Amino acid sequence: MANLSIFVTLILISILPYVSLSFSPDSPTDRRVLILLDDFSVKSSHSIFFSSLKSRGFVLDFKLSDDPKLSIQRYGQYLYDALILFSPSTEKFGGALDLGAVLDFVDSGHDLIVAADASASDLIRSIATECGVDFDEDPSAKVIDHKCYAVSENDGDHTLIASDSFIQSDVILGKSKIEAPILFRGIAHSVNPTNGMVLKVLSASDSAYSANPISKLSNPPLLTGSAISLVSVLQARNDARVMISGSLDMFSDRFFTSDVQKAENPKYEKSGNEQFVSEISKWVFHERGHLKAVNIRHHKVGEADEPAMYRIKDDLEFSFEIYEWSGKSWEPYVANDVQVQFYMMSPYVLKTLSTDQKGLYHTSFTVPDVYGVFQFKVEYHRLGYSSLSLSKQIPVRPFRHNEYERFITTAFPYYGASFTMMAGFAIFSFAYLYNK
């Protein structure tokens, strides 16, 4: 028995460092990231990106994608909070990792970055497809643009793209404008326009197309113009975030530090790649756009305690607080479009909440003249932000028999009719009895 206790203790000690570092929505710090590589040379060729992650407090674990000991779970607990796949050519992951395991990782609320290139395998393409984007079916195709290409002595086929077609979202790309174009060399993918969870973050220009640069076109290319997405992101319903890039070079030190000149445009001393990748990775890893709601309260006007139920026509106050994770601490979230519904089968009251600019949202309203079981309901879904879905149930009762007004103003005509009838009956009786 003593040996069994020692064995269990050793197991707990061995997994405790991993479990204690797991991502918590209430305190998203000290997160572990597994980075899978085709070759360890990527670790040095993309060192600036990895160094930026380390400087932001991430614990990086580098492994080859075919490592036979590869695993992201142990004893039912995930060992990592995010996964970066910089292994575009891998045909099969090693160990216990496969397509299903990667998808389960995302389904459990964890984050994923996938970078592909012209050597992208069927496995990487399948992962992208399951995340809502489709790479060009032609394995030899690359993005070509004869108008918005990057001026380079070594690029005569115009596969080195200089793109500045960014999504207009401060929460995804930060408030600082990215001035220089992004260098991109890789493959194209498309996004279903009816899928509201997948967004194009970096698009190709109208003159771009996807084709084999060393062969003559026999048929029109399937992907052309702004329909080509270079970098896309997905925010799942469980708030897991995924980034899909058609270029692994986009993350490289060479592209980070290189100058860039878009055809017939001014030259920039440094490309926008480092700023772009840094800002979008902050969003993917919940360092921005991650919301939480706390201190949900409601009570009658003039009171402080939350009642067990309300009566129809009561005046009440409702409030709660919203905070956004800044990467280091929780900061007040300020917006003017947060709404609350007083809901039973359908919303009887819909109010836009006021804010004190310090994270507190509040409103007041009168309980409708309908009794039943209601809910305070907040559904907040905004581009780039994690979703807030709050509800709190409360019964609403009618007036008791002794709570109605003694004389109802709207019933005065009926009162008058009753007294008039009684007076008329008295006059008729007097006249009938005493009239000779």
One Martini backbone bead per residue (centre of mass of N, CA, C, O) as a GRO file, in nm:
protein
  436
    1MET     BB    1   0.059   0.063  -0.020
    2ALA     BB    2   0.303   0.249   0.001
    3ASN     BB    3   0.396   0.213  -0.294
    4LEU     BB    4   0.138   0.332  -0.422
    5SER     BB    5   0.163   0.617  -0.299
    6ILE     BB    6   0.436   0.682  -0.425
    7PHE     BB    7   0.350   0.650  -0.720
    8VAL     BB    8   0.127   0.869  -0.722
    9THR     BB    9   0.309   1.101  -0.633
   10LEU     BB   10   0.502   1.092  -0.876
   11ILE     BB   11   0.289   1.150  -1.088
   12LEU     BB   12   0.196   1.426  -0.980
   13ILE     BB   13   0.474   1.560  -0.994
   14SER     BB   14   0.514   1.520  -1.308
   15ILE     BB   15   0.233   1.681  -1.394
   16LEU     BB   16   0.215   1.953  -1.240
   17PRO     BB   17   0.378   2.152  -1.425
   18TYR     BB   18   0.168   2.128  -1.658
   19VAL     BB   19  -0.107   2.187  -1.524
   20SER     BB   20  -0.029   2.468  -1.391
   21LEU     BB   21   0.007   2.595  -1.699
   22SER     BB   22  -0.269   2.615  -1.773
   23PHE     BB   23  -0.532   2.754  -1.922
   24SER     BB   24  -0.710   3.043  -1.798
   25PRO     BB   25  -0.969   3.262  -1.836
   26ASP     BB   26  -0.901   3.420  -1.555
   27SER     BB   27  -0.564   3.345  -1.609
   28PRO     BB   28  -0.376   3.404  -1.899
   29THR     BB   29  -0.095   3.247  -1.802
   30ASP     BB   30   0.165   3.056  -1.846
   31ARG     BB   31   0.203   2.934  -2.147
   32ARG     BB   32   0.204   2.646  -2.344
   33VAL     BB   33   0.403   2.562  -2.643
   34LEU     BB   34   0.377   2.366  -2.930
   35ILE     BB   35   0.644   2.298  -3.170
   36LEU     BB   36   0.633   2.185  -3.502
   37LEU     BB   37   0.892   2.034  -3.703
   38ASP     BB   38   1.078   1.932  -3.978
   39ASP     BB   39   1.321   2.121  -3.879
   40PHE     BB   40   1.555   2.269  -3.663
   41SER     BB   41   1.627   2.513  -3.854
   42VAL     BB   42   1.367   2.681  -3.795
   43LYS     BB   43   1.454   2.786  -3.516
   44SER     BB   44   1.667   2.992  -3.651
   45SER     BB   45   1.504   3.115  -3.904
   46HIS     BB   46   1.259   3.191  -3.665
   47SER     BB   47   1.365   3.344  -3.398
   48ILE     BB   48   1.207   3.611  -3.365
   49PHE     BB   49   0.931   3.489  -3.313
   50PHE     BB   50   1.011   3.314  -3.069
   51SER     BB   51   1.123   3.547  -2.894
   52SER     BB   52   0.854   3.702  -2.868
   53LEU     BB   53   0.710   3.482  -2.709
   54LYS     BB   54   0.904   3.469  -2.469
   55SER     BB   55   0.874   3.776  -2.389
   56ARG     BB   56   0.549   3.707  -2.327
   57GLY     BB   57   0.566   3.418  -2.144
   58PHE     BB   58   0.627   3.174  -2.312
   59VAL     BB   59   0.641   2.818  -2.334
   60LEU     BB   60   0.867   2.640  -2.532
   61ASP     BB   61   0.821   2.336  -2.741
   62PHE     BB   62   1.042   2.154  -2.934
   63LYS     BB   63   0.948   1.942  -3.218
   64LEU     BB   64   0.922   1.686  -3.409
   65SER     BB   65   0.663   1.563  -3.605
   66ASP     BB   66   0.801   1.247  -3.589
   67ASP     BB   67   0.793   1.195  -3.299
   68PRO     BB   68   0.736   0.900  -3.119
   69LYS     BB   69   0.669   1.079  -2.833
   70LEU     BB   70   0.423   1.223  -2.917
   71SER     BB   71   0.227   1.448  -2.697
   72ILE     BB   72  -0.074   1.633  -2.554
   73GLN     BB   73  -0.138   1.403  -2.341
   74ARG     BB   74  -0.207   1.334  -1.977
   75TYR     BB   75  -0.432   1.196  -1.793
   76GLY     BB   76  -0.654   1.393  -1.946
   77GLN     BB   77  -0.431   1.618  -1.986
   78TYR     BB   78  -0.319   1.901  -2.114
   79LEU     BB   79   0.015   2.016  -2.183
   80TYR     BB   80  -0.115   2.235  -2.375
   81ASP     BB   81  -0.244   2.559  -2.510
   82ALA     BB   82  -0.069   2.542  -2.781
   83LEU     BB   83  -0.029   2.515  -3.148
   84ILE     BB   84   0.252   2.482  -3.378
   85LEU     BB   85   0.266   2.440  -3.741
   86PHE     BB   86   0.602   2.400  -3.892
   87SER     BB   87   0.504   2.127  -4.091
   88PRO     BB   88   0.407   2.103  -4.408
   89SER     BB   89   0.537   1.804  -4.507
   90THR     BB   90   0.390   1.629  -4.322
   91GLU     BB   91   0.224   1.308  -4.329
   92LYS     BB   92   0.297   1.219  -4.018
   93PHE     BB   93   0.258   1.196  -3.704
   94GLY     BB   94   0.381   1.129  -3.410
   95GLY     BB   95   0.267   0.914  -3.205
   96ALA     BB   96  -0.052   1.036  -3.072
   97LEU     BB   97  -0.061   1.218  -3.325
   98ASP     BB   98  -0.338   1.357  -3.514
   99LEU     BB   99  -0.601   1.482  -3.663
  100GLY     BB  100  -0.800   1.428  -3.428
  101ALA     BB  101  -0.621   1.553  -3.202
  102VAL     BB  102  -0.616   1.841  -3.314
  103LEU     BB  103  -0.926   1.887  -3.316
  104ASP     BB  104  -0.966   1.830  -3.012
  105PHE     BB  105  -0.789   2.062  -2.918
  106VAL     BB  106  -0.979   2.280  -3.031
  107ASP     BB  107  -1.252   2.177  -2.905
  108SER     BB  108  -1.120   2.239  -2.604
  109GLY     BB  109  -1.002   2.560  -2.649
  110HIS     BB  110  -0.754   2.570  -2.826
  111ASP     BB  111  -0.470   2.681  -3.001
  112LEU     BB  112  -0.381   2.760  -3.359
  113ILE     BB  113  -0.096   2.726  -3.588
  114VAL     BB  114  -0.074   2.737  -3.953
  115ALA     BB  115   0.195   2.659  -4.181
  116ALA     BB  116   0.242   2.684  -4.525
  117ASP     BB  117   0.328   2.547  -4.854
  118ALA     BB  118   0.417   2.392  -5.146
  119SER     BB  119   0.463   2.120  -4.945
  120ALA     BB  120   0.188   2.052  -4.867
  121SER     BB  121   0.012   1.826  -4.713
  122ASP     BB  122  -0.269   1.644  -4.657
  123LEU     BB  123  -0.275   1.694  -4.355
  124ILE     BB  124  -0.266   2.005  -4.357
  125ARG     BB  125  -0.510   2.040  -4.544
  126SER     BB  126  -0.714   1.902  -4.353
  127ILE     BB  127  -0.691   2.095  -4.118
  128ALA     BB  128  -0.783   2.345  -4.276
  129THR     BB  129  -1.058   2.238  -4.364
  130GLU     BB  130  -1.167   2.195  -4.067
  131CYS     BB  131  -1.118   2.528  -4.028
  132GLY     BB  132  -1.253   2.663  -4.315
  133VAL     BB  133  -1.024   2.603  -4.534
  134ASP     BB  134  -0.898   2.608  -4.885
  135PHE     BB  135  -0.668   2.482  -5.067
  136ASP     BB  136  -0.524   2.446  -5.341
  137GLU     BB  137  -0.538   2.157  -5.532
  138ASP     BB  138  -0.278   2.246  -5.658
  139PRO     BB  139   0.044   2.155  -5.556
  140SER     BB  140   0.200   2.371  -5.770
  141ALA     BB  141   0.071   2.616  -5.660
  142LYS     BB  142   0.089   2.977  -5.661
  143VAL     BB  143   0.118   3.299  -5.583
  144ILE     BB  144   0.039   3.548  -5.834
  145ASP     BB  145   0.174   3.889  -5.909
  146HIS     BB  146   0.214   4.146  -6.166
  147LYS     BB  147   0.155   4.409  -5.968
  148CYS     BB  148   0.186   4.312  -5.637
  149TYR     BB  149   0.493   4.293  -5.618
  150ALA     BB  150   0.815   4.231  -5.511
  151VAL     BB  151   1.102   4.383  -5.542
  152SER     BB  152   1.338   4.153  -5.703
  153GLU     BB  153   1.618   3.986  -5.825
  154ASN     BB  154   1.498   3.672  -5.752
  155ASP     BB  155   1.201   3.758  -5.885
  156GLY     BB  156   1.055   3.669  -6.196
  157ASP     BB  157   0.752   3.531  -6.120
  158HIS     BB  158   0.588   3.682  -5.890
  159THR     BB  159   0.576   3.519  -5.586
  160LEU     BB  160   0.652   3.784  -5.441
  161ILE     BB  161   0.450   3.934  -5.216
  162ALA     BB  162   0.289   4.266  -5.165
  163SER     BB  163   0.075   4.312  -4.893
  164ASP     BB  164  -0.216   4.553  -4.780
  165SER     BB  165  -0.484   4.364  -4.725
  166PHE     BB  166  -0.645   4.438  -4.452
  167ILE     BB  167  -0.810   4.408  -4.182
  168GLN     BB  168  -1.059   4.607  -4.008
  169SER     BB  169  -0.897   4.550  -3.695
  170ASP     BB  170  -0.782   4.627  -3.382
  171VAL     BB  171  -0.804   4.354  -3.225
  172ILE     BB  172  -0.624   4.186  -3.431
  173LEU     BB  173  -0.392   4.429  -3.531
  174GLY     BB  174  -0.419   4.672  -3.381
  175LYS     BB  175  -0.373   5.025  -3.350
  176SER     BB  176  -0.124   5.008  -3.515
  177LYS     BB  177  -0.024   5.085  -3.811
  178ILE     BB  178   0.058   4.913  -4.105
  179GLU     BB  179   0.271   5.036  -4.339
  180ALA     BB  180   0.404   4.794  -4.446
  181PRO     BB  181   0.424   4.543  -4.634
  182ILE     BB  182   0.370   4.200  -4.696
  183LEU     BB  183   0.558   3.920  -4.712
  184PHE     BB  184   0.477   3.665  -4.970
  185ARG     BB  185   0.532   3.300  -4.995
  186GLY     BB  186   0.287   3.083  -5.152
  187ILE     BB  187  -0.033   2.972  -5.084
  188ALA     BB  188  -0.367   2.939  -5.153
  189HIS     BB  189  -0.690   3.037  -5.013
  190SER     BB  190  -1.026   2.974  -4.915
  191VAL     BB  191  -1.342   3.131  -4.816
  192ASN     BB  192  -1.641   3.100  -4.680
  193PRO     BB  193  -1.878   3.357  -4.684
  194THR     BB  194  -2.092   3.200  -4.482
  195ASN     BB  195  -1.858   3.195  -4.272
  196GLY     BB  196  -1.845   3.379  -3.972
  197MET     BB  197  -1.571   3.247  -3.830
  198VAL     BB  198  -1.415   3.325  -4.090
  199LEU     BB  199  -1.123   3.530  -4.164
  200LYS     BB  200  -0.974   3.771  -4.357
  201VAL     BB  201  -0.661   3.928  -4.300
  202LEU     BB  202  -0.503   3.849  -4.575
  203SER     BB  203  -0.508   3.968  -4.903
  204ALA     BB  204  -0.528   3.973  -5.223
  205SER     BB  205  -0.526   4.104  -5.515
  206ASP     BB  206  -0.696   4.149  -5.816
  207SER     BB  207  -0.420   4.036  -5.981
  208ALA     BB  208  -0.433   3.765  -5.860
  209TYR     BB  209  -0.311   3.415  -5.871
  210SER     BB  210  -0.338   3.053  -5.902
  211ALA     BB  211  -0.028   2.889  -6.001
  212ASN     BB  212   0.206   2.760  -6.207
  213PRO     BB  213   0.507   2.932  -6.272
  214ILE     BB  214   0.642   2.694  -6.489
  215SER     BB  215   0.364   2.692  -6.642
  216LYS     BB  216   0.123   2.679  -6.870
  217LEU     BB  217  -0.186   2.790  -6.919
  218SER     BB  218  -0.484   2.591  -6.991
  219ASN     BB  219  -0.654   2.713  -6.751
  220PRO     BB  220  -0.832   2.874  -6.552
  221PRO     BB  221  -0.806   2.977  -6.250
  222LEU     BB  222  -0.970   2.917  -5.948
  223LEU     BB  223  -0.791   3.143  -5.809
  224THR     BB  224  -0.881   3.493  -5.771
  225GLY     BB  225  -0.797   3.764  -5.638
  226SER     BB  226  -0.973   3.850  -5.342
  227ALA     BB  227  -1.042   3.541  -5.293
  228ILE     BB  228  -0.763   3.538  -5.190
  229SER     BB  229  -0.609   3.395  -4.912
  230LEU     BB  230  -0.326   3.425  -4.699
  231VAL     BB  231  -0.473   3.503  -4.418
  232SER     BB  232  -0.646   3.327  -4.157
  233VAL     BB  233  -0.923   3.319  -3.921
  234LEU     BB  234  -1.051   3.146  -3.622
  235GLN     BB  235  -1.357   3.156  -3.424
  236ALA     BB  236  -1.493   2.963  -3.219
  237ARG     BB  237  -1.757   2.886  -3.011
  238ASN     BB  238  -1.525   2.824  -2.776
  239ASP     BB  239  -1.285   3.047  -2.843
  240ALA     BB  240  -1.110   2.925  -3.032
  241ARG     BB  241  -0.794   2.983  -3.208
  242VAL     BB  242  -0.712   3.028  -3.563
  243MET     BB  243  -0.425   3.008  -3.787
  244ILE     BB  244  -0.389   3.057  -4.149
  245SER     BB  245  -0.102   2.995  -4.357
  246GLY     BB  246   0.059   2.997  -4.689
  247SER     BB  247   0.329   3.088  -4.518
  248LEU     BB  248   0.641   3.032  -4.370
  249ASP     BB  249   0.824   3.277  -4.454
  250MET     BB  250   0.663   3.504  -4.307
  251PHE     BB  251   0.821   3.412  -4.018
  252SER     BB  252   1.093   3.494  -4.103
  253ASP     BB  253   1.382   3.669  -4.066
  254ARG     BB  254   1.411   3.763  -4.358
  255PHE     BB  255   1.124   3.898  -4.373
  256PHE     BB  256   1.146   4.079  -4.121
  257THR     BB  257   1.431   4.242  -4.228
  258SER     BB  258   1.334   4.318  -4.493
  259ASP     BB  259   1.293   4.491  -4.752
  260VAL     BB  260   1.025   4.687  -4.927
  261GLN     BB  261   0.880   4.689  -5.273
  262LYS     BB  262   0.627   4.790  -5.433
  263ALA     BB  263   0.513   4.818  -5.721
  264GLU     BB  264   0.521   5.150  -5.778
  265ASN     BB  265   0.652   5.208  -5.487
  266PRO     BB  266   0.768   5.272  -5.205
  267LYS     BB  267   1.036   5.223  -4.992
  268TYR     BB  268   1.107   4.994  -4.730
  269GLU     BB  269   1.329   4.905  -4.477
  270LYS     BB  270   1.076   4.740  -4.353
  271SER     BB  271   0.872   4.511  -4.306
  272GLY     BB  272   0.543   4.407  -4.171
  273ASN     BB  273   0.576   4.118  -4.049
  274GLU     BB  274   0.642   4.149  -3.749
  275GLN     BB  275   0.393   4.311  -3.670
  276PHE     BB  276   0.178   4.124  -3.784
  277VAL     BB  277   0.253   3.859  -3.632
  278SER     BB  278   0.246   3.972  -3.346
  279GLU     BB  279  -0.051   4.074  -3.342
  280ILE     BB  280  -0.195   3.808  -3.429
  281SER     BB  281  -0.077   3.633  -3.196
  282LYS     BB  282  -0.216   3.785  -2.969
  283TRP     BB  283  -0.497   3.699  -3.054
  284VAL     BB  284  -0.469   3.390  -3.066
  285PHE     BB  285  -0.349   3.401  -2.747
  286HIS     BB  286  -0.543   3.606  -2.579
  287GLU     BB  287  -0.407   3.910  -2.552
  288ARG     BB  288  -0.667   3.982  -2.724
  289GLY     BB  289  -1.016   3.982  -2.705
  290HIS     BB  290  -1.049   3.890  -2.398
  291LEU     BB  291  -1.340   3.819  -2.218
  292LYS     BB  292  -1.512   3.917  -1.907
  293ALA     BB  293  -1.776   3.846  -1.668
  294VAL     BB  294  -1.888   4.022  -1.371
  295ASN     BB  295  -2.101   4.099  -1.132
  296ILE     BB  296  -2.400   4.004  -1.134
  297ARG     BB  297  -2.679   4.235  -1.100
  298HIS     BB  298  -3.001   4.266  -0.915
  299HIS     BB  299  -3.260   4.515  -0.831
  300LYS     BB  300  -3.438   4.722  -0.671
  301VAL     BB  301  -3.521   5.030  -0.649
  302GLY     BB  302  -3.353   5.124  -0.344
  303GLU     BB  303  -3.199   4.857  -0.335
  304ALA     BB  304  -2.947   4.583  -0.269
  305ASP     BB  305  -3.095   4.325  -0.279
  306GLU     BB  306  -3.161   4.017  -0.410
  307PRO     BB  307  -3.436   3.885  -0.520
  308ALA     BB  308  -3.645   3.603  -0.568
  309MET     BB  309  -3.860   3.812  -0.688
  310TYR     BB  310  -4.092   3.966  -0.900
  311ARG     BB  311  -4.315   4.222  -0.980
  312ILE     BB  312  -4.519   4.362  -1.156
  313LYS     BB  313  -4.398   4.689  -1.216
  314ASP     BB  314  -4.124   4.686  -1.132
  315ASP     BB  315  -3.831   4.853  -1.039
  316LEU     BB  316  -3.510   4.798  -1.193
  317GLU     BB  317  -3.164   4.686  -1.162
  318PHE     BB  318  -2.883   4.634  -1.394
  319SER     BB  319  -2.553   4.465  -1.363
  320PHE     BB  320  -2.209   4.463  -1.495
  321GLU     BB  321  -1.876   4.337  -1.579
  322ILE     BB  322  -1.610   4.424  -1.817
  323TYR     BB  323  -1.311   4.250  -1.927
  324GLU     BB  324  -0.976   4.283  -2.066
  325TRP     BB  325  -0.707   4.120  -2.187
  326SER     BB  326  -0.359   4.255  -2.217
  327GLY     BB  327  -0.135   4.017  -2.114
  328LYS     BB  328  -0.123   4.114  -1.783
  329SER     BB  329  -0.422   4.238  -1.748
  330TRP     BB  330  -0.721   4.366  -1.639
  331GLU     BB  331  -0.932   4.565  -1.843
  332PRO     BB  332  -1.149   4.785  -1.923
  333TYR     BB  333  -1.443   4.760  -2.111
  334VAL     BB  334  -1.540   4.971  -2.391
  335ALA     BB  335  -1.887   5.021  -2.484
  336ASN     BB  336  -2.213   5.092  -2.682
  337ASP     BB  337  -2.337   4.763  -2.748
  338VAL     BB  338  -2.461   4.664  -2.483
  339GLN     BB  339  -2.708   4.411  -2.410
  340VAL     BB  340  -3.035   4.346  -2.261
  341GLN     BB  341  -3.259   4.080  -2.180
  342PHE     BB  342  -3.605   4.026  -2.108
  343TYR     BB  343  -3.679   3.678  -2.096
  344MET     BB  344  -3.977   3.499  -2.255
  345MET     BB  345  -3.935   3.333  -2.546
  346SER     BB  346  -3.915   3.652  -2.556
  347PRO     BB  347  -3.837   3.980  -2.571
  348TYR     BB  348  -3.972   4.235  -2.357
  349VAL     BB  349  -3.678   4.352  -2.307
  350LEU     BB  350  -3.454   4.606  -2.463
  351LYS     BB  351  -3.128   4.712  -2.352
  352THR     BB  352  -2.893   4.962  -2.342
  353LEU     BB  353  -2.602   4.996  -2.186
  354SER     BB  354  -2.439   5.169  -1.956
  355THR     BB  355  -2.122   5.343  -1.893
  356ASP     BB  356  -1.831   5.434  -1.676
  357GLN     BB  357  -1.545   5.351  -1.824
  358LYS     BB  358  -1.476   5.092  -1.593
  359GLY     BB  359  -1.672   4.825  -1.680
  360LEU     BB  360  -1.954   4.929  -1.612
  361TYR     BB  361  -2.289   4.797  -1.655
  362HIS     BB  362  -2.612   4.970  -1.689
  363THR     BB  363  -2.967   4.951  -1.590
  364SER     BB  364  -3.324   5.040  -1.623
  365PHE     BB  365  -3.656   4.894  -1.550
  366THR     BB  366  -3.978   4.770  -1.617
  367VAL     BB  367  -4.173   4.531  -1.542
  368PRO     BB  368  -4.373   4.355  -1.707
  369ASP     BB  369  -4.728   4.269  -1.759
  370VAL     BB  370  -4.586   3.970  -1.701
  371TYR     BB  371  -4.606   3.642  -1.593
  372GLY     BB  372  -4.315   3.439  -1.491
  373VAL     BB  373  -4.017   3.307  -1.638
  374PHE     BB  374  -3.727   3.482  -1.643
  375GLN     BB  375  -3.445   3.647  -1.822
  376PHE     BB  376  -3.127   3.750  -1.803
  377LYS     BB  377  -2.982   3.850  -2.125
  378VAL     BB  378  -2.645   3.806  -2.266
  379GLU     BB  379  -2.534   3.871  -2.613
  380TYR     BB  380  -2.187   3.892  -2.711
  381HIS     BB  381  -2.093   3.967  -3.058
  382ARG     BB  382  -1.766   4.043  -3.182
  383LEU     BB  383  -1.519   4.127  -3.372
  384GLY     BB  384  -1.251   3.944  -3.216
  385TYR     BB  385  -1.426   3.859  -2.977
  386SER     BB  386  -1.517   3.710  -2.718
  387SER     BB  387  -1.782   3.554  -2.601
  388LEU     BB  388  -2.094   3.651  -2.443
  389SER     BB  389  -2.296   3.434  -2.215
  390LEU     BB  390  -2.574   3.540  -2.027
  391SER     BB  391  -2.770   3.414  -1.741
  392LYS     BB  392  -3.073   3.492  -1.537
  393GLN     BB  393  -3.310   3.372  -1.321
  394ILE     BB  394  -3.662   3.500  -1.280
  395PRO     BB  395  -3.945   3.555  -1.120
  396VAL     BB  396  -4.288   3.661  -1.202
  397ARG     BB  397  -4.552   3.819  -1.039
  398PRO     BB  398  -4.845   3.906  -0.947
  399PHE     BB  399  -5.078   4.052  -0.792
  400ARG     BB  400  -5.218   4.070  -0.512
  401HIS     BB  401  -5.522   4.126  -0.371
  402ASN     BB  402  -5.382   4.360  -0.168
  403GLU     BB  403  -5.223   4.536  -0.418
  404TYR     BB  404  -5.444   4.679  -0.517
  405GLU     BB  405  -5.628   4.932  -0.583
  406ARG     BB  406  -5.911   5.052  -0.455
  407PHE     BB  407  -5.918   5.271  -0.693
  408ILE     BB  408  -5.961   5.266  -1.033
  409THR     BB  409  -5.937   5.495  -1.272
  410THR     BB  410  -6.046   5.326  -1.524
  411ALA     BB  411  -6.331   5.261  -1.344
  412PHE     BB  412  -6.508   5.521  -1.312
  413PRO     BB  413  -6.742   5.473  -1.517
  414TYR     BB  414  -6.851   5.226  -1.358
  415TYR     BB  415  -6.905   5.366  -1.097
  416GLY     BB  416  -7.102   5.574  -1.213
  417ALA     BB  417  -7.310   5.370  -1.323
  418SER     BB  418  -7.382   5.238  -1.054
  419PHE     BB  419  -7.480   5.495  -0.899
  420THR     BB  420  -7.691   5.577  -1.109
  421MET     BB  421  -7.867   5.322  -1.085
  422MET     BB  422  -7.931   5.354  -0.784
  423ALA     BB  423  -8.060   5.631  -0.801
  424GLY     BB  424  -8.281   5.555  -1.008
  425PHE     BB  425  -8.416   5.336  -0.833
  426ALA     BB  426  -8.493   5.521  -0.599
  427ILE     BB  427  -8.667   5.719  -0.761
  428PHE     BB  428  -8.863   5.508  -0.878
  429SER     BB  429  -8.966   5.399  -0.607
  430PHE     BB  430  -9.078   5.665  -0.493
  431ALA     BB  431  -9.270   5.728  -0.731
  432TYR     BB  432  -9.438   5.461  -0.715
  433LEU     BB  433  -9.533   5.475  -0.408
  434TYR     BB  434  -9.630   5.809  -0.408
  435ASN     BB  435  -9.804   5.790  -0.660
  436LYS     BB  436 -10.150   5.877  -0.750
   0.00000   0.00000   0.00000
